[in-house]
Amino acid sequence: MIGDKIMATAIKAIPTLHGKEAKEFLRHAEEAERNFKGFKNIEEHPFCVMARSILEKAGMR
């Protein structure tokens, strides 16, 4: 601290899962990874189409 000015903001601790919660989180994450099918063509994905539409309306594409 210089005078009465704060030079940096304290970084909060990163929450960590333990025990049952950690196992449940890993189970869900691994299940999601197994079920992910990927994209045949990302340009045709509904979110990509929507984003392109928004950018065109804004004159940014």
N, CA, C, O and CB atoms as a CASP TS submission, in Angstrom:
PFRMAT TS
TARGET T0000
AUTHOR 0000-0000-0000
METHOD Language model
MODEL 1
PARENT N/A
ATOM      1  N   MET     1       0.834  -1.169   0.000  1.00  0.00           N
ATOM      2  CA  MET     1       0.000   0.000   0.000  1.00  0.00           C
ATOM      3  C   MET     1       0.885   1.239   0.000  1.00  0.00           C
ATOM      4  O   MET     1       1.810   1.360   0.803  1.00  0.00           O
ATOM      5  CB  MET     1      -0.952  -0.006   1.205  1.00  0.00           C
ATOM      6  N   ILE     2       0.592   2.138  -0.894  1.00  0.00           N
ATOM      7  CA  ILE     2       1.323   3.395  -0.952  1.00  0.00           C
ATOM      8  C   ILE     2       0.385   4.482  -0.440  1.00  0.00           C
ATOM      9  O   ILE     2      -0.643   4.764  -1.056  1.00  0.00           O
ATOM     10  CB  ILE     2       1.833   3.707  -2.413  1.00  0.00           C
ATOM     11  N   GLY     3       0.731   5.074   0.662  1.00  0.00           N
ATOM     12  CA  GLY     3      -0.140   6.085   1.258  1.00  0.00           C
ATOM     13  C   GLY     3      -1.466   5.447   1.631  1.00  0.00           C
ATOM     14  O   GLY     3      -1.512   4.492   2.407  1.00  0.00           O
ATOM     15  N   ASP     4      -2.538   5.978   1.076  1.00  0.00           N
ATOM     16  CA  ASP     4      -3.864   5.421   1.361  1.00  0.00           C
ATOM     17  C   ASP     4      -4.453   4.709   0.147  1.00  0.00           C
ATOM     18  O   ASP     4      -5.654   4.443   0.113  1.00  0.00           O
ATOM     19  CB  ASP     4      -4.811   6.525   1.820  1.00  0.00           C
ATOM     20  N   LYS     5      -3.619   4.395  -0.857  1.00  0.00           N
ATOM     21  CA  LYS     5      -4.084   3.744  -2.074  1.00  0.00           C
ATOM     22  C   LYS     5      -3.737   2.260  -2.066  1.00  0.00           C
ATOM     23  O   LYS     5      -2.618   1.876  -1.724  1.00  0.00           O
ATOM     24  CB  LYS     5      -3.480   4.420  -3.303  1.00  0.00           C
ATOM     25  N   ILE     6      -4.690   1.445  -2.439  1.00  0.00           N
ATOM     26  CA  ILE     6      -4.460   0.005  -2.537  1.00  0.00           C
ATOM     27  C   ILE     6      -3.874  -0.284  -3.919  1.00  0.00           C
ATOM     28  O   ILE     6      -4.411   0.171  -4.929  1.00  0.00           O
ATOM     29  CB  ILE     6      -5.789  -0.810  -2.297  1.00  0.00           C
ATOM     30  N   MET     7      -2.787  -1.030  -3.964  1.00  0.00           N
ATOM     31  CA  MET     7      -2.092  -1.311  -5.221  1.00  0.00           C
ATOM     32  C   MET     7      -2.651  -2.522  -5.959  1.00  0.00           C
ATOM     33  O   MET     7      -2.529  -2.597  -7.182  1.00  0.00           O
ATOM     34  CB  MET     7      -0.629  -1.524  -4.954  1.00  0.00           C
ATOM     35  N   ALA     8      -3.255  -3.465  -5.257  1.00  0.00           N
ATOM     36  CA  ALA     8      -3.770  -4.665  -5.915  1.00  0.00           C
ATOM     37  C   ALA     8      -4.950  -5.206  -5.122  1.00  0.00           C
ATOM     38  O   ALA     8      -5.094  -4.954  -3.925  1.00  0.00           O
ATOM     39  CB  ALA     8      -2.663  -5.744  -6.055  1.00  0.00           C
ATOM     40  N   THR     9      -5.776  -5.945  -5.815  1.00  0.00           N
ATOM     41  CA  THR     9      -6.919  -6.583  -5.178  1.00  0.00           C
ATOM     42  C   THR     9      -6.530  -7.997  -4.773  1.00  0.00           C
ATOM     43  O   THR     9      -5.887  -8.712  -5.542  1.00  0.00           O
ATOM     44  CB  THR     9      -8.153  -6.595  -6.121  1.00  0.00           C
ATOM     45  N   ALA    10      -6.910  -8.392  -3.593  1.00  0.00           N
ATOM     46  CA  ALA    10      -6.596  -9.743  -3.120  1.00  0.00           C
ATOM     47  C   ALA    10      -7.308 -10.779  -3.984  1.00  0.00           C
ATOM     48  O   ALA    10      -8.459 -10.582  -4.373  1.00  0.00           O
ATOM     49  CB  ALA    10      -6.999  -9.912  -1.633  1.00  0.00           C
ATOM     50  N   ILE    11      -6.632 -11.865  -4.279  1.00  0.00           N
ATOM     51  CA  ILE    11      -7.212 -12.954  -5.060  1.00  0.00           C
ATOM     52  C   ILE    11      -7.898 -13.915  -4.107  1.00  0.00           C
ATOM     53  O   ILE    11      -7.317 -14.342  -3.109  1.00  0.00           O
ATOM     54  CB  ILE    11      -6.128 -13.687  -5.909  1.00  0.00           C
ATOM     55  N   LYS    12      -9.148 -14.251  -4.429  1.00  0.00           N
ATOM     56  CA  LYS    12      -9.896 -15.177  -3.579  1.00  0.00           C
ATOM     57  C   LYS    12      -9.412 -16.609  -3.809  1.00  0.00           C
ATOM     58  O   LYS    12      -8.936 -16.954  -4.890  1.00  0.00           O
ATOM     59  CB  LYS    12     -11.415 -15.069  -3.857  1.00  0.00           C
ATOM     60  N   ALA    13      -9.541 -17.412  -2.794  1.00  0.00           N
ATOM     61  CA  ALA    13      -9.147 -18.821  -2.894  1.00  0.00           C
ATOM     62  C   ALA    13     -10.072 -19.551  -3.870  1.00  0.00           C
ATOM     63  O   ALA    13     -11.266 -19.259  -3.933  1.00  0.00           O
ATOM     64  CB  ALA    13      -9.180 -19.504  -1.496  1.00  0.00           C
ATOM     65  N   ILE    14      -9.527 -20.486  -4.617  1.00  0.00           N
ATOM     66  CA  ILE    14     -10.301 -21.290  -5.549  1.00  0.00           C
ATOM     67  C   ILE    14     -10.998 -22.400  -4.769  1.00  0.00           C
ATOM     68  O   ILE    14     -10.344 -23.153  -4.048  1.00  0.00           O
ATOM     69  CB  ILE    14      -9.395 -21.878  -6.674  1.00  0.00           C
ATOM     70  N   PRO    15     -12.322 -22.510  -4.907  1.00  0.00           N
ATOM     71  CA  PRO    15     -13.027 -23.577  -4.180  1.00  0.00           C
ATOM     72  C   PRO    15     -12.559 -24.957  -4.640  1.00  0.00           C
ATOM     73  O   PRO    15     -12.331 -25.173  -5.831  1.00  0.00           O
ATOM     74  CB  PRO    15     -14.552 -23.446  -4.376  1.00  0.00           C
ATOM     75  N   THR    16     -12.419 -25.872  -3.714  1.00  0.00           N
ATOM     76  CA  THR    16     -11.975 -27.225  -4.029  1.00  0.00           C
ATOM     77  C   THR    16     -13.007 -28.225  -3.526  1.00  0.00           C
ATOM     78  O   THR    16     -13.492 -28.123  -2.400  1.00  0.00           O
ATOM     79  CB  THR    16     -10.585 -27.512  -3.406  1.00  0.00           C
ATOM     80  N   LEU    17     -13.331 -29.179  -4.365  1.00  0.00           N
ATOM     81  CA  LEU    17     -14.278 -30.217  -3.973  1.00  0.00           C
ATOM     82  C   LEU    17     -13.545 -31.362  -3.293  1.00  0.00           C
ATOM     83  O   LEU    17     -12.418 -31.699  -3.655  1.00  0.00           O
ATOM     84  CB  LEU    17     -15.062 -30.730  -5.194  1.00  0.00           C
ATOM     85  N   HIS    18     -14.197 -31.949  -2.310  1.00  0.00           N
ATOM     86  CA  HIS    18     -13.623 -33.078  -1.588  1.00  0.00           C
ATOM     87  C   HIS    18     -14.673 -34.169  -1.434  1.00  0.00           C
ATOM     88  O   HIS    18     -15.873 -33.898  -1.474  1.00  0.00           O
ATOM     89  CB  HIS    18     -13.087 -32.636  -0.204  1.00  0.00           C
ATOM     90  N   GLY    19     -14.218 -35.389  -1.261  1.00  0.00           N
ATOM     91  CA  GLY    19     -15.104 -36.500  -0.921  1.00  0.00           C
ATOM     92  C   GLY    19     -16.193 -36.777  -1.938  1.00  0.00           C
ATOM     93  O   GLY    19     -15.937 -36.866  -3.139  1.00  0.00           O
ATOM     94  N   LYS    20     -17.420 -36.912  -1.433  1.00  0.00           N
ATOM     95  CA  LYS    20     -18.562 -37.294  -2.260  1.00  0.00           C
ATOM     96  C   LYS    20     -18.815 -36.285  -3.385  1.00  0.00           C
ATOM     97  O   LYS    20     -19.122 -36.677  -4.511  1.00  0.00           O
ATOM     98  CB  LYS    20     -19.811 -37.430  -1.394  1.00  0.00           C
ATOM     99  N   GLU    21     -18.688 -34.986  -3.083  1.00  0.00           N
ATOM    100  CA  GLU    21     -18.921 -33.956  -4.096  1.00  0.00           C
ATOM    101  C   GLU    21     -17.912 -34.058  -5.238  1.00  0.00           C
ATOM    102  O   GLU    21     -18.275 -33.883  -6.402  1.00  0.00           O
ATOM    103  CB  GLU    21     -18.852 -32.566  -3.462  1.00  0.00           C
ATOM    104  N   ALA    22     -16.656 -34.337  -4.918  1.00  0.00           N
ATOM    105  CA  ALA    22     -15.621 -34.463  -5.941  1.00  0.00           C
ATOM    106  C   ALA    22     -15.888 -35.670  -6.832  1.00  0.00           C
ATOM    107  O   ALA    22     -15.755 -35.585  -8.053  1.00  0.00           O
ATOM    108  CB  ALA    22     -14.235 -34.579  -5.292  1.00  0.00           C
ATOM    109  N   LYS    23     -16.264 -36.794  -6.225  1.00  0.00           N
ATOM    110  CA  LYS    23     -16.557 -37.997  -7.009  1.00  0.00           C
ATOM    111  C   LYS    23     -17.761 -37.778  -7.919  1.00  0.00           C
ATOM    112  O   LYS    23     -17.762 -38.211  -9.071  1.00  0.00           O
ATOM    113  CB  LYS    23     -16.810 -39.193  -6.083  1.00  0.00           C
ATOM    114  N   GLU    24     -18.779 -37.108  -7.401  1.00  0.00           N
ATOM    115  CA  GLU    24     -19.984 -36.828  -8.189  1.00  0.00           C
ATOM    116  C   GLU    24     -19.659 -35.890  -9.357  1.00  0.00           C
ATOM    117  O   GLU    24     -20.147 -36.085 -10.470  1.00  0.00           O
ATOM    118  CB  GLU    24     -21.084 -36.207  -7.293  1.00  0.00           C
ATOM    119  N   PHE    25     -18.840 -34.882  -9.098  1.00  0.00           N
ATOM    120  CA  PHE    25     -18.437 -33.959 -10.155  1.00  0.00           C
ATOM    121  C   PHE    25     -17.688 -34.691 -11.259  1.00  0.00           C
ATOM    122  O   PHE    25     -17.973 -34.493 -12.440  1.00  0.00           O
ATOM    123  CB  PHE    25     -17.568 -32.837  -9.584  1.00  0.00           C
ATOM    124  N   LEU    26     -16.730 -35.538 -10.882  1.00  0.00           N
ATOM    125  CA  LEU    26     -15.969 -36.297 -11.872  1.00  0.00           C
ATOM    126  C   LEU    26     -16.864 -37.238 -12.667  1.00  0.00           C
ATOM    127  O   LEU    26     -16.692 -37.389 -13.876  1.00  0.00           O
ATOM    128  CB  LEU    26     -14.861 -37.088 -11.192  1.00  0.00           C
ATOM    129  N   ARG    27     -17.816 -37.867 -11.992  1.00  0.00           N
ATOM    130  CA  ARG    27     -18.732 -38.770 -12.686  1.00  0.00           C
ATOM    131  C   ARG    27     -19.522 -38.012 -13.745  1.00  0.00           C
ATOM    132  O   ARG    27     -19.657 -38.487 -14.872  1.00  0.00           O
ATOM    133  CB  ARG    27     -19.689 -39.448 -11.687  1.00  0.00           C
ATOM    134  N   HIS    28     -20.041 -36.846 -13.399  1.00  0.00           N
ATOM    135  CA  HIS    28     -20.806 -36.042 -14.364  1.00  0.00           C
ATOM    136  C   HIS    28     -19.920 -35.545 -15.507  1.00  0.00           C
ATOM    137  O   HIS    28     -20.336 -35.556 -16.665  1.00  0.00           O
ATOM    138  CB  HIS    28     -21.463 -34.846 -13.658  1.00  0.00           C
ATOM    139  N   ALA    29     -18.708 -35.114 -15.187  1.00  0.00           N
ATOM    140  CA  ALA    29     -17.790 -34.615 -16.212  1.00  0.00           C
ATOM    141  C   ALA    29     -17.415 -35.722 -17.197  1.00  0.00           C
ATOM    142  O   ALA    29     -17.399 -35.498 -18.407  1.00  0.00           O
ATOM    143  CB  ALA    29     -16.523 -34.037 -15.560  1.00  0.00           C
ATOM    144  N   GLU    30     -17.118 -36.906 -16.683  1.00  0.00           N
ATOM    145  CA  GLU    30     -16.743 -38.019 -17.557  1.00  0.00           C
ATOM    146  C   GLU    30     -17.929 -38.478 -18.401  1.00  0.00           C
ATOM    147  O   GLU    30     -17.755 -38.848 -19.562  1.00  0.00           O
ATOM    148  CB  GLU    30     -16.203 -39.191 -16.728  1.00  0.00           C
ATOM    149  N   GLU    31     -19.123 -38.456 -17.833  1.00  0.00           N
ATOM    150  CA  GLU    31     -20.321 -38.820 -18.586  1.00  0.00           C
ATOM    151  C   GLU    31     -20.565 -37.822 -19.714  1.00  0.00           C
ATOM    152  O   GLU    31     -20.893 -38.219 -20.832  1.00  0.00           O
ATOM    153  CB  GLU    31     -21.547 -38.883 -17.655  1.00  0.00           C
ATOM    154  N   ALA    32     -20.407 -36.545 -19.433  1.00  0.00           N
ATOM    155  CA  ALA    32     -20.592 -35.512 -20.453  1.00  0.00           C
ATOM    156  C   ALA    32     -19.569 -35.683 -21.573  1.00  0.00           C
ATOM    157  O   ALA    32     -19.898 -35.523 -22.748  1.00  0.00           O
ATOM    158  CB  ALA    32     -20.475 -34.104 -19.830  1.00  0.00           C
ATOM    159  N   GLU    33     -18.330 -36.008 -21.210  1.00  0.00           N
ATOM    160  CA  GLU    33     -17.284 -36.210 -22.208  1.00  0.00           C
ATOM    161  C   GLU    33     -17.594 -37.427 -23.085  1.00  0.00           C
ATOM    162  O   GLU    33     -17.396 -37.382 -24.299  1.00  0.00           O
ATOM    163  CB  GLU    33     -15.918 -36.382 -21.521  1.00  0.00           C
ATOM    164  N   ARG    34     -18.077 -38.507 -22.478  1.00  0.00           N
ATOM    165  CA  ARG    34     -18.430 -39.704 -23.254  1.00  0.00           C
ATOM    166  C   ARG    34     -19.600 -39.432 -24.206  1.00  0.00           C
ATOM    167  O   ARG    34     -19.632 -39.954 -25.320  1.00  0.00           O
ATOM    168  CB  ARG    34     -18.786 -40.864 -22.307  1.00  0.00           C
ATOM    169  N   ASN    35     -20.556 -38.616 -23.763  1.00  0.00           N
ATOM    170  CA  ASN    35     -21.753 -38.366 -24.556  1.00  0.00           C
ATOM    171  C   ASN    35     -21.571 -37.303 -25.628  1.00  0.00           C
ATOM    172  O   ASN    35     -22.446 -37.131 -26.476  1.00  0.00           O
ATOM    173  CB  ASN    35     -22.867 -37.967 -23.658  1.00  0.00           C
ATOM    174  N   PHE    36     -20.451 -36.586 -25.608  1.00  0.00           N
ATOM    175  CA  PHE    36     -20.226 -35.529 -26.594  1.00  0.00           C
ATOM    176  C   PHE    36     -19.977 -36.144 -27.960  1.00  0.00           C
ATOM    177  O   PHE    36     -19.083 -36.974 -28.126  1.00  0.00           O
ATOM    178  CB  PHE    36     -19.037 -34.633 -26.181  1.00  0.00           C
ATOM    179  N   LYS    37     -20.767 -35.736 -28.926  1.00  0.00           N
ATOM    180  CA  LYS    37     -20.677 -36.312 -30.263  1.00  0.00           C
ATOM    181  C   LYS    37     -19.787 -35.504 -31.203  1.00  0.00           C
ATOM    182  O   LYS    37     -19.389 -36.002 -32.257  1.00  0.00           O
ATOM    183  CB  LYS    37     -22.052 -36.432 -30.855  1.00  0.00           C
ATOM    184  N   GLY    38     -19.477 -34.287 -30.841  1.00  0.00           N
ATOM    185  CA  GLY    38     -18.683 -33.436 -31.720  1.00  0.00           C
ATOM    186  C   GLY    38     -19.569 -32.750 -32.743  1.00  0.00           C
ATOM    187  O   GLY    38     -20.790 -32.907 -32.721  1.00  0.00           O
ATOM    188  N   PHE    39     -18.964 -31.997 -33.629  1.00  0.00           N
ATOM    189  CA  PHE    39     -19.697 -31.268 -34.649  1.00  0.00           C
ATOM    190  C   PHE    39     -19.207 -31.702 -36.023  1.00  0.00           C
ATOM    191  O   PHE    39     -18.004 -31.756 -36.276  1.00  0.00           O
ATOM    192  CB  PHE    39     -19.537 -29.741 -34.463  1.00  0.00           C
ATOM    193  N   LYS    40     -20.150 -32.010 -36.905  1.00  0.00           N
ATOM    194  CA  LYS    40     -19.766 -32.351 -38.266  1.00  0.00           C
ATOM    195  C   LYS    40     -19.293 -31.097 -38.984  1.00  0.00           C
ATOM    196  O   LYS    40     -18.271 -31.109 -39.670  1.00  0.00           O
ATOM    197  CB  LYS    40     -20.940 -33.009 -39.026  1.00  0.00           C
ATOM    198  N   ASN    41     -20.050 -30.010 -38.817  1.00  0.00           N
ATOM    199  CA  ASN    41     -19.693 -28.745 -39.429  1.00  0.00           C
ATOM    200  C   ASN    41     -20.089 -27.640 -38.465  1.00  0.00           C
ATOM    201  O   ASN    41     -21.273 -27.335 -38.321  1.00  0.00           O
ATOM    202  CB  ASN    41     -20.380 -28.564 -40.820  1.00  0.00           C
ATOM    203  N   ILE    42     -19.112 -27.042 -37.808  1.00  0.00           N
ATOM    204  CA  ILE    42     -19.381 -26.038 -36.787  1.00  0.00           C
ATOM    205  C   ILE    42     -20.127 -24.840 -37.359  1.00  0.00           C
ATOM    206  O   ILE    42     -20.879 -24.186 -36.637  1.00  0.00           O
ATOM    207  CB  ILE    42     -18.084 -25.583 -36.147  1.00  0.00           C
ATOM    208  N   GLU    43     -19.935 -24.539 -38.634  1.00  0.00           N
ATOM    209  CA  GLU    43     -20.608 -23.391 -39.247  1.00  0.00           C
ATOM    210  C   GLU    43     -22.121 -23.574 -39.307  1.00  0.00           C
ATOM    211  O   GLU    43     -22.852 -22.591 -39.423  1.00  0.00           O
ATOM    212  CB  GLU    43     -20.068 -23.157 -40.646  1.00  0.00           C
ATOM    213  N   GLU    44     -22.601 -24.804 -39.230  1.00  0.00           N
ATOM    214  CA  GLU    44     -24.036 -25.066 -39.277  1.00  0.00           C
ATOM    215  C   GLU    44     -24.636 -25.254 -37.886  1.00  0.00           C
ATOM    216  O   GLU    44     -25.841 -25.471 -37.762  1.00  0.00           O
ATOM    217  CB  GLU    44     -24.310 -26.293 -40.121  1.00  0.00           C
ATOM    218  N   HIS    45     -23.829 -25.177 -36.853  1.00  0.00           N
ATOM    219  CA  HIS    45     -24.333 -25.333 -35.488  1.00  0.00           C
ATOM    220  C   HIS    45     -25.274 -24.159 -35.181  1.00  0.00           C
ATOM    221  O   HIS    45     -24.968 -23.019 -35.531  1.00  0.00           O
ATOM    222  CB  HIS    45     -23.149 -25.398 -34.448  1.00  0.00           C
ATOM    223  N   PRO    46     -26.419 -24.428 -34.528  1.00  0.00           N
ATOM    224  CA  PRO    46     -27.401 -23.360 -34.278  1.00  0.00           C
ATOM    225  C   PRO    46     -26.829 -22.134 -33.564  1.00  0.00           C
ATOM    226  O   PRO    46     -27.226 -21.012 -33.877  1.00  0.00           O
ATOM    227  CB  PRO    46     -28.533 -23.909 -33.465  1.00  0.00           C
ATOM    228  N   PHE    47     -25.925 -22.315 -32.630  1.00  0.00           N
ATOM    229  CA  PHE    47     -25.344 -21.165 -31.926  1.00  0.00           C
ATOM    230  C   PHE    47     -24.449 -20.351 -32.855  1.00  0.00           C
ATOM    231  O   PHE    47     -24.402 -19.125 -32.755  1.00  0.00           O
ATOM    232  CB  PHE    47     -24.541 -21.635 -30.700  1.00  0.00           C
ATOM    233  N   CYS    48     -23.742 -21.024 -33.755  1.00  0.00           N
ATOM    234  CA  CYS    48     -22.883 -20.333 -34.709  1.00  0.00           C
ATOM    235  C   CYS    48     -23.736 -19.537 -35.696  1.00  0.00           C
ATOM    236  O   CYS    48     -23.410 -18.399 -36.033  1.00  0.00           O
ATOM    237  CB  CYS    48     -21.980 -21.339 -35.459  1.00  0.00           C
ATOM    238  N   VAL    49     -24.824 -20.141 -36.153  1.00  0.00           N
ATOM    239  CA  VAL    49     -25.747 -19.459 -37.069  1.00  0.00           C
ATOM    240  C   VAL    49     -26.329 -18.225 -36.388  1.00  0.00           C
ATOM    241  O   VAL    49     -26.403 -17.157 -36.995  1.00  0.00           O
ATOM    242  CB  VAL    49     -26.886 -20.417 -37.526  1.00  0.00           C
ATOM    243  N   MET    50     -26.742 -18.367 -35.133  1.00  0.00           N
ATOM    244  CA  MET    50     -27.319 -17.253 -34.381  1.00  0.00           C
ATOM    245  C   MET    50     -26.278 -16.137 -34.198  1.00  0.00           C
ATOM    246  O   MET    50     -26.601 -14.961 -34.368  1.00  0.00           O
ATOM    247  CB  MET    50     -27.838 -17.740 -33.002  1.00  0.00           C
ATOM    248  N   ALA    51     -25.053 -16.492 -33.859  1.00  0.00           N
ATOM    249  CA  ALA    51     -24.003 -15.498 -33.663  1.00  0.00           C
ATOM    250  C   ALA    51     -23.721 -14.758 -34.967  1.00  0.00           C
ATOM    251  O   ALA    51     -23.553 -13.538 -34.967  1.00  0.00           O
ATOM    252  CB  ALA    51     -22.719 -16.164 -33.136  1.00  0.00           C
ATOM    253  N   ARG    52     -23.669 -15.485 -36.067  1.00  0.00           N
ATOM    254  CA  ARG    52     -23.426 -14.870 -37.372  1.00  0.00           C
ATOM    255  C   ARG    52     -24.543 -13.876 -37.701  1.00  0.00           C
ATOM    256  O   ARG    52     -24.277 -12.787 -38.212  1.00  0.00           O
ATOM    257  CB  ARG    52     -23.321 -15.953 -38.477  1.00  0.00           C
ATOM    258  N   SER    53     -25.799 -14.253 -37.407  1.00  0.00           N
ATOM    259  CA  SER    53     -26.935 -13.382 -37.654  1.00  0.00           C
ATOM    260  C   SER    53     -26.822 -12.092 -36.835  1.00  0.00           C
ATOM    261  O   SER    53     -27.063 -11.002 -37.351  1.00  0.00           O
ATOM    262  CB  SER    53     -28.243 -14.110 -37.326  1.00  0.00           C
ATOM    263  N   ILE    54     -26.457 -12.221 -35.569  1.00  0.00           N
ATOM    264  CA  ILE    54     -26.307 -11.048 -34.708  1.00  0.00           C
ATOM    265  C   ILE    54     -25.200 -10.134 -35.222  1.00  0.00           C
ATOM    266  O   ILE    54     -25.367  -8.915 -35.254  1.00  0.00           O
ATOM    267  CB  ILE    54     -26.009 -11.475 -33.264  1.00  0.00           C
ATOM    268  N   LEU    55     -24.077 -10.714 -35.622  1.00  0.00           N
ATOM    269  CA  LEU    55     -22.965  -9.917 -36.138  1.00  0.00           C
ATOM    270  C   LEU    55     -23.338  -9.210 -37.435  1.00  0.00           C
ATOM    271  O   LEU    55     -22.949  -8.062 -37.647  1.00  0.00           O
ATOM    272  CB  LEU    55     -21.742 -10.799 -36.362  1.00  0.00           C
ATOM    273  N   GLU    56     -24.094  -9.889 -38.310  1.00  0.00           N
ATOM    274  CA  GLU    56     -24.516  -9.260 -39.562  1.00  0.00           C
ATOM    275  C   GLU    56     -25.455  -8.090 -39.298  1.00  0.00           C
ATOM    276  O   GLU    56     -25.337  -7.047 -39.941  1.00  0.00           O
ATOM    277  CB  GLU    56     -25.199 -10.285 -40.470  1.00  0.00           C
ATOM    278  N   LYS    57     -26.397  -8.251 -38.348  1.00  0.00           N
ATOM    279  CA  LYS    57     -27.322  -7.167 -38.005  1.00  0.00           C
ATOM    280  C   LYS    57     -26.576  -5.969 -37.420  1.00  0.00           C
ATOM    281  O   LYS    57     -26.988  -4.823 -37.602  1.00  0.00           O
ATOM    282  CB  LYS    57     -28.382  -7.663 -37.011  1.00  0.00           C
ATOM    283  N   ALA    58     -25.484  -6.241 -36.720  1.00  0.00           N
ATOM    284  CA  ALA    58     -24.691  -5.176 -36.107  1.00  0.00           C
ATOM    285  C   ALA    58     -23.695  -4.574 -37.097  1.00  0.00           C
ATOM    286  O   ALA    58     -22.984  -3.625 -36.767  1.00  0.00           O
ATOM    287  CB  ALA    58     -23.950  -5.709 -34.884  1.00  0.00           C
ATOM    288  N   GLY    59     -23.644  -5.127 -38.311  1.00  0.00           N
ATOM    289  CA  GLY    59     -22.716  -4.627 -39.319  1.00  0.00           C
ATOM    290  C   GLY    59     -21.274  -4.999 -39.040  1.00  0.00           C
ATOM    291  O   GLY    59     -20.356  -4.302 -39.474  1.00  0.00           O
ATOM    292  N   MET    60     -21.070  -6.073 -38.332  1.00  0.00           N
ATOM    293  CA  MET    60     -19.717  -6.488 -37.957  1.00  0.00           C
ATOM    294  C   MET    60     -19.229  -7.699 -38.735  1.00  0.00           C
ATOM    295  O   MET    60     -18.162  -8.233 -38.432  1.00  0.00           O
ATOM    296  CB  MET    60     -19.664  -6.789 -36.487  1.00  0.00           C
ATOM    297  N   ARG    61     -19.980  -8.141 -39.724  1.00  0.00           N
ATOM    298  CA  ARG    61     -19.548  -9.287 -40.513  1.00  0.00           C
ATOM    299  C   ARG    61     -19.795  -9.003 -41.960  1.00  0.00           C
ATOM    300  O   ARG    61     -19.503  -9.841 -42.813  1.00  0.00           O
ATOM    301  CB  ARG    61     -20.266 -10.570 -40.086  1.00  0.00           C
TER
END
